[in-house]
Every structure is written in structure tokens, then in C-alpha cells.
Amino acid sequence: MKISIIGTGYVGLVTGVTLAEIGHEVICIDVDAQKIEKMKQAASPIHEPGLSEMMARNIAVKRLAFTTSHQSGFEDVDVIYIAVGTPENEDGSANLMYVEQAAKDIAENVVDDVTVVMKSTVPVGTNHKVKEQICNAVKGRVKIEIVSNPEFLKEGSAIEDTFLGDRIVIGSDSMEGAMVVAAINEPFGVPIYHTDIKSAEMIKYASNAFLATKISFINEISNICELVGANIENVASGMGMDNRIGSQFLKAGIGYGGSCFPKDTKALIQIAGNVNYEFDLLKGVVNVNKKQQLLLIEKLNQCTDKIEGKRIAVLGLAFKPNTDDMREATSILIVEELIRQRAEVVAFDPIATENAKSILHPLVVYAASVEEAVEGSDAALIVTEWEEIRGINLSVFQKMRRPLIIDGRNCFSLDSMKEYPIEYHSIGRPAVTESVKLPY
């Protein structure tokens, strides 16, 4: 089929490239002319393993193209995907201005019958409103079908998730629209689940909210483990063996971040509030996450009399490994608090440094390696579990002025840390050495 994608952010670009990979003719539309020109040269604006290579391959065989023109982008297309951002409003609700603009662009430019596929994460009822907006403004006798097709991509493994996903959700009020989207996705070989539009919209929010709940739950258990002397890794392993619970998302740490979980949990709370329902459980999940994100600072303060004047290495800045995404990254809050307490902050991230520079405090110094970051430091805080950090030779930490590691992602085994004269604190596990406040 000939497919147009509105929006070349994370979801839009990955969707467009992978649809081209399975044989469709895809044209991606974005208002950013400079970004479009770069993508025409197969330069991906996001860091996603394998994406640039897939872009280049499909551009070369003319299955993938990019444009700033909605008029040319919609010419002779069978399907238009809306894959624009839905950022968070101040009250936690989803900001739909880009979705509404996409609907306006469709109404003003389509001249033939078309199926509109909503890939953006939108509140329940939005698909119907978009269809109404398009139908009320479209010129001529054009038939519009609307289909909800939420995405379930994980940054850093989005291509794998697309081809080896658990399910493809298709929400439609007409069999015709559902069959079109099912046919598009059939080559992926992923199970397809058909439902109504509103249920499909809710599935996306409910899925992310449940995973966020699981993360906050295990983090609360990890905090209790520290107080009673249990080991969260052993607890999580024992829990995960129960098929009713499962082992995924039971890794204790310093909270979730990124473009989905924080935004979608707040949006679902707002959706519930709009129908006068208090989602108390999810409110607790959000509050637990906020508290957990500053746990490393709390532990650092317990290990030394004051942070002021200390050189603190922050290892990992992106919200998760294998991405340069800094949206809602835990490192932002940690660095802000370190600067507020007048610490000297030196940071390392193998990919996200350039994005971090536009977000973090200008006093932050950036290192080119873990070794450079920790040398001469008074403490090292591990924020993102990059392989470059997990695989480091632990002897490197002996170059610190005080070998004190506070690990927010439990990157190292306790046994390995015992082989070095290093004070090591992690999440939900016993400290390797006793934390001693030193007034230096």
C-alpha cells in the first residue's frame, strides 16, 4: 500500500521505516525542513540501533521518502498515519494540539477516500473527535475511516519490538477500516487483536500504567528489603517465578522516566478525573516514583556530612540504555539537586551528552569516559545501566579520591565489589561496607 506518516518523531519514524521494510511505499511528513533534508540522506534524528541502516536500504529502493508538503505527501495514498507528539499539559492531561493540526492538514489536502490510523497516544474518545473534525472540514465527497493502532515500542529495541512484538492492537468501528490496517501489518507476523476504538485507546494507557505500577511496587519492596536486611534481587527472582506475576519489570532501581510512563500515568489519572473517578492507586505509583528518583541523593547524604564542594561523578544521563532520550530522565533531578547542594558535577553518558547539554545546568562538566569521570571524585552515582558502565573494570573506581559508589541500577554483584576496597551501596541490597560519615 501507499502510506503517509504525519510526524517523524520516535514513533512516526520507526513506524514509517519498518512499514517500508515490509514492502509498503511510505512517505514521511514533517514541518521541520532541516530535519527532512537530513533524513533524506538516511541520517536518523534519533538514536535507535539499526534504524539508520534500515532507512538507507529503503530510501535506495525508493520505498521510503520524506517531505514537508502535506499536499504531495497525501497524493494517491491509501492510508495516513497520525504519529505526532501528545505532550503533557500542566494538569497532566495530554496536549492534543499537534493531533488537531494533523487532522486539519488531512481535511485540507485529501481528495480521495482514505483510512486514517491514529498511532499517537491519545485519550479515550480522541479518535472519534478527529474523525468528526476531518469529516466536517474535508472538501468534496471523501470517505474517511478512522482506526486506533497504538504503539508499544521500547526505545533502544524498537525495531525488534516491531518485528517480534506481543500483539498489534487494531481498534475500529468498521470492519473495512480494521481489515485495511490488518493487511498492512500482516507481513510482521505478529498476533493481531481487534477491538473497538475506545478500548484500543484505553489498552495503551492501561498497559503503560500497569508496567509503571509494577516498577513502583518493586521499588517500594526494595526499600523495605534494605530496612529488614533482605536482598531485593533474591526477592524479585522468587516472585518472578510465579507465572501470575512474571519476571519482567521487577528490577529495582531509581524509578522510571522517558517519554511514555510519566506522561501516560498522569494522563490516565486525568482521564479518570474527567469522569469523576479518583485513581488512587495510580496516584500512589506517581508519588512513589518521584520519591525514588532522589534516593541516590538521600544515600549520598547518609554517607558524608555534606555534599557541598565534593566532586560527584554522575554515570549515565539518558533515561535508559541504548537511547539518547533525556525526556523525564532521572539524571535531571539528580543533577539539579547536586548543583543545588553546591557539588561539583562531572557527568558521563556514551550517547546522550549532546542532548543533556541543552537540558542540564551549565555548571555540569562532561567526561569522555567512565575513567575520566570518576578519577579524583568523592563519589560516583550510577544512574543509567549502560554496558559501558556495567562492563567497566572495577579497579577504575580506586582512582577516586574516596572510592564510594552509589548504584541506582544494581549494575554490579555484591561478591565482585567485595574484592575491592570500595564502599558500595545499591538498591534493596546490603551495603558491601558500612557507610561511615566522614567530615572530609
C-alpha positions in Angstrom: 0.0 0.0 0.0 1.0 3.6 -0.3 1.2 5.1 3.2 1.8 8.6 4.6 3.1 9.2 8.1 2.5 12.6 9.7 5.3 13.2 12.2 8.9 11.9 12.2 9.4 11.7 16.0 10.3 8.4 17.6 7.0 6.7 16.8 6.5 8.2 13.4 9.9 7.5 12.0 10.2 3.9 13.4 6.7 3.2 12.1 7.5 4.6 8.6 10.8 2.8 8.2 9.6 -0.6 9.4 6.5 -0.4 7.1 8.8 0.4 4.2 10.9 -2.6 5.2 8.0 -5.0 4.8 7.2 -3.7 1.3 4.9 -0.7 1.6 5.6 2.6 -0.2 5.9 5.2 2.6 6.3 8.9 2.7 7.0 10.7 6.0 5.9 14.3 6.5 7.4 16.8 9.0 7.3 20.6 9.1 11.0 20.7 10.1 12.7 21.2 6.7 16.2 20.8 8.1 15.3 17.5 9.7 13.6 16.3 6.5 16.8 17.0 4.4 18.9 15.1 6.9 16.5 12.1 6.8 16.6 12.1 3.0 20.3 11.2 3.5 19.4 8.4 5.9 20.6 10.4 8.9 18.3 9.4 11.7 17.5 12.2 14.2 17.1 9.7 17.0 19.5 7.0 18.3 17.9 3.7 17.7 20.1 0.6 16.9 19.7 -0.5 13.3 17.4 2.4 12.2 19.8 4.4 10.0 20.8 1.3 8.1 17.1 0.4 7.5 16.4 3.9 6.4 19.3 3.8 3.9 18.2 0.5 2.5 14.6 1.6 1.8 15.5 5.0 0.5 17.8 3.3 -2.0 14.9 1.1 -3.4 12.5 4.1 -3.3 10.1 2.6 -0.8 10.8 5.4 1.7 10.7 9.2 1.1 10.4 12.4 3.2 8.7 15.7 2.6 7.5 18.9 4.2 4.4 19.1 1.9 1.2 17.6 3.1 -0.3 18.1 -0.4 2.3 16.0 -2.1 2.6 13.7 0.9 -1.1 12.7 0.7 -1.2 12.3 -3.1 -2.7 8.9 -4.1 -2.2 7.5 -0.6 -4.3 4.6 0.8 -3.6 5.3 4.5 -2.5 8.2 6.6 -0.9 7.6 10.0 -1.0 10.3 12.6 2.2 9.9 14.7 2.7 13.3 16.2 3.6 14.1 19.8 1.0 14.4 22.6 3.0 16.3 25.3 1.8 16.8 28.8 -0.2 19.8 29.9 0.4 21.4 33.3 -2.6 19.4 34.8 -1.2 16.1 33.5 -3.6 15.8 30.6 -2.5 15.1 27.0 -1.9 18.2 24.8 -3.7 17.4 21.5 -2.7 20.5 19.5 -0.5 18.5 17.2 -3.1 15.8 16.6 -5.7 18.6 15.9 -3.3 20.2 13.4 -2.7 16.8 11.7 -6.5 16.4 11.4 -6.7 19.9 9.9 -3.9 19.1 7.4 -5.7 15.9 6.3 -9.0 17.7 5.8 -7.4 20.5 3.8 -5.4 18.2 1.5 -7.0 14.8 0.9 -9.1 14.4 -2.3 -9.7 10.7 -2.2 -11.2 8.2 0.2 -8.6 7.4 2.9 -8.1 5.4 6.1 -6.6 7.5 9.0 -4.7 5.5 11.5 -4.0 7.0 15.0 -0.6 5.9 16.2 -0.2 8.8 18.7 -1.2 8.0 22.3 -4.4 9.9 22.8 -7.2 10.0 25.5 -10.2 7.8 25.1 -12.6 9.4 22.6 -10.0 11.3 20.6 -10.2 9.1 17.5 -13.9 9.8 17.2 -13.3 13.6 17.6 -10.6 13.5 15.0 -12.8 11.8 12.5 -15.6 14.3 13.2 -13.1 17.2 12.7 -11.9 15.8 9.4 -15.3 15.0 8.1 -16.7 18.4 9.0 -13.9 20.2 7.1 -12.9 17.9 4.2 -13.7 19.2 0.7 -15.9 17.1 -1.6 -17.4 13.7 -1.1 -14.4 11.9 0.6 -15.0 8.9 2.8 -12.9 8.8 6.0 -12.2 5.7 8.1 -10.5 6.1 11.5 -8.6 3.3 13.2 -6.8 3.3 16.5 -3.5 1.4 16.3 -1.5 2.2 19.5 2.3 1.6 19.6 4.1 -0.5 22.2 7.7 0.3 21.3 10.6 0.4 23.7 13.3 2.8 23.0 16.5 1.0 22.3 14.8 -2.0 20.9 12.0 -0.5 18.8 12.8 -2.4 15.6 12.9 -5.7 17.4 9.7 -4.8 19.1 8.1 -4.1 15.8 9.0 -7.4 14.2 8.8 -9.6 17.3 6.0 -7.8 19.2 3.5 -9.5 21.5 0.5 -8.1 19.7 -0.8 -5.5 17.3 -3.9 -3.7 18.6 -6.4 -2.5 16.0 -9.4 -0.6 17.2 -12.1 0.2 14.7 -15.9 0.7 14.5 -15.9 -0.6 10.9 -14.7 -3.9 9.5 -13.5 -2.2 6.4 -11.0 0.1 8.3 -9.9 -2.8 10.5 -9.1 -5.0 7.6 -7.0 -2.3 5.9 -4.8 -1.9 8.9 -4.6 -5.7 9.5 -3.5 -6.2 5.9 -0.8 -3.5 6.3 0.6 -5.3 9.4 0.2 -8.9 8.3 3.8 -9.2 7.0 5.1 -8.6 10.5 3.7 -12.0 11.6 2.7 -10.6 15.0 -0.7 -11.6 16.5 -3.4 -9.0 15.8 -6.1 -8.2 18.4 -9.2 -6.5 17.0 -11.4 -4.4 19.3 -13.4 -1.2 19.3 -11.8 2.2 19.1 -12.3 3.3 22.7 -10.9 0.0 24.1 -7.9 0.3 21.9 -7.2 3.8 23.2 -7.5 2.6 26.8 -5.3 -0.5 26.2 -2.3 1.8 25.5 -2.8 3.8 28.7 -3.7 0.8 30.8 -0.6 -1.2 29.7 1.9 1.6 30.5 0.1 2.3 33.8 0.3 -1.3 34.8 4.1 -1.5 34.0 4.7 1.7 35.9 2.8 0.2 38.8 5.0 -2.9 38.8 8.1 -0.7 38.8 7.0 1.4 41.7 5.9 -1.7 43.6 9.2 -3.4 43.4 11.0 -0.2 44.3 8.9 0.0 47.5 9.7 -3.6 48.3 13.4 -2.8 47.7 13.3 0.0 50.2 11.7 -2.4 52.8 14.4 -5.0 52.0 17.1 -2.6 52.9 15.5 -1.9 56.3 14.9 -5.6 57.2 18.2 -7.0 55.7 16.7 -8.9 52.7 18.1 -8.8 49.2 15.7 -7.5 46.5 17.3 -9.5 43.7 16.5 -12.7 45.6 13.0 -11.5 46.4 12.3 -10.4 42.8 13.6 -13.7 41.4 11.4 -15.7 43.7 8.4 -13.5 42.8 9.1 -13.7 39.1 9.0 -17.5 39.1 5.2 -17.2 39.7 3.6 -17.1 36.2 0.9 -14.9 37.5 3.5 -12.2 38.3 6.2 -12.7 35.7 9.9 -11.6 36.0 9.8 -8.5 33.7 9.7 -5.0 35.3 10.8 -6.4 38.7 14.2 -4.8 38.6 14.6 -2.4 41.5 16.1 0.9 40.7 15.6 4.7 40.9 12.3 4.9 39.1 11.0 5.2 35.6 11.4 8.0 33.1 11.2 8.6 29.4 8.5 9.8 27.0 5.8 7.3 27.9 5.4 6.2 31.5 5.5 9.6 33.3 3.2 11.2 30.7 0.8 8.3 30.3 0.3 7.7 34.0 -0.6 11.3 34.6 -2.8 11.4 31.6 -4.7 8.3 32.8 -5.2 9.9 36.2 -6.6 12.9 34.3 -8.8 10.8 32.1 -10.3 9.1 35.3 -10.8 12.5 36.8 -12.7 13.7 33.8 -15.3 11.1 34.6 -15.2 11.8 38.4 -13.2 8.7 39.3 -10.3 9.0 41.7 -7.5 6.7 40.5 -5.8 6.5 43.9 -3.6 3.5 43.1 -2.0 5.3 40.1 -1.6 8.5 42.1 0.4 6.4 44.6 2.6 5.0 41.7 3.5 8.5 40.6 4.3 9.7 44.1 6.5 6.6 44.7 8.4 7.3 41.5 9.1 10.9 42.4 10.5 9.8 45.8 12.6 7.0 44.3 14.2 9.3 41.8 16.1 11.2 44.5 17.1 8.1 46.5 20.7 8.3 45.4 21.0 11.8 46.9 19.5 10.6 50.1 22.0 7.8 50.3 24.9 10.2 49.4 23.9 12.4 52.2 23.9 9.5 54.6 27.5 8.6 53.5 29.0 12.1 54.0 28.5 15.1 56.2 27.9 17.4 53.3 27.8 17.4 49.5 29.0 21.0 49.1 32.4 21.2 47.5 32.5 17.5 46.7 33.3 16.2 43.1 30.5 13.9 42.2 30.6 11.6 39.1 27.2 11.0 37.6 27.4 7.9 35.4 24.6 7.7 32.8 22.3 10.5 31.7 19.7 9.1 29.3 16.5 7.7 30.9 17.5 4.2 29.8 20.4 2.5 27.9 20.6 2.4 24.1 18.9 5.7 23.6 19.9 9.4 23.7 16.5 10.4 25.0 16.6 12.7 28.0 12.9 13.2 28.4 11.9 12.7 32.1 15.4 11.2 32.8 16.1 10.6 36.5 19.5 12.2 35.9 17.9 15.6 35.5 16.5 15.7 39.1 19.7 14.2 40.5 22.0 16.7 38.8 19.7 19.6 39.8 19.8 18.6 43.4 23.6 18.1 43.4 24.0 21.6 41.9 21.6 23.0 44.5 23.7 21.5 47.2 26.8 23.1 45.6 28.5 19.9 44.4 30.9 19.8 41.5 29.3 17.5 39.0 31.1 15.6 36.3 28.9 13.5 34.0 29.4 10.7 31.5 27.0 9.2 29.0 28.1 7.3 25.9 25.3 8.7 23.7 23.1 11.4 25.3 25.8 14.0 26.2 24.8 16.5 23.4 21.1 16.3 24.4 22.0 16.6 28.0 24.0 19.8 27.5 20.8 21.6 26.4 18.9 20.4 29.5 21.3 20.2 32.4 22.8 23.0 34.5 25.6 24.8 32.7 28.0 24.1 35.6 28.0 20.4 34.7 31.3 19.1 33.3 31.2 16.3 30.8 33.7 13.5 30.7 34.5 11.3 27.7 34.7 8.1 29.6 33.8 6.5 32.9 37.5 6.6 33.9 37.7 10.3 33.3 34.5 11.0 35.2 35.5 9.0 38.4 39.1 10.0 38.6 39.6 12.2 41.7 35.9 12.1 42.5 34.5 11.9 46.0 31.6 9.7 45.0 30.1 8.1 41.8 26.4 7.8 41.3 25.3 5.2 38.7 22.1 6.5 37.1 21.8 4.6 33.8 22.9 1.0 33.3 24.8 1.4 30.1 27.0 -1.6 29.1 30.0 0.8 29.1 29.3 1.2 32.8 28.3 -2.4 33.7 31.3 -3.8 31.9 33.9 -1.5 33.5 36.9 -2.9 35.3 36.1 -2.2 38.9 39.7 -1.2 39.7 38.9 2.0 37.9 37.0 3.2 40.9 40.1 3.0 43.0 41.3 6.2 41.2 38.6 8.1 43.1 39.6 10.4 45.9 37.1 8.4 48.0 36.0 5.1 46.4 32.3 5.5 47.1 29.8 4.1 44.6 26.0 4.5 45.0 24.5 2.4 42.3 20.9 3.2 41.3 20.6 0.3 38.9 22.4 -2.6 40.7 24.9 -2.9 38.0 27.5 -5.0 39.9 27.2 -8.1 42.0 27.9 -7.8 45.7 30.6 -10.5 45.5 32.5 -8.7 42.8 32.5 -5.5 44.9 33.9 -7.3 47.9 37.1 -7.9 46.0 37.9 -4.2 46.1 38.4 -1.6 48.8 35.3 0.3 47.7 32.3 1.4 49.7 29.3 0.2 47.6 25.6 1.0 48.1 22.9 -0.2 45.8 19.1 -0.5 45.8 17.4 -3.1 48.1 20.7 -4.9 48.8 23.1 -4.9 51.8 25.9 -2.4 51.6 29.3 -4.1 50.9 30.9 -2.0 53.6 29.4 0.0 56.4 28.5 3.5 55.4 30.7 5.8 57.5 30.1 9.6 57.6 33.4 11.3 57.0 33.8 15.0 57.6 36.5 15.5 54.9 
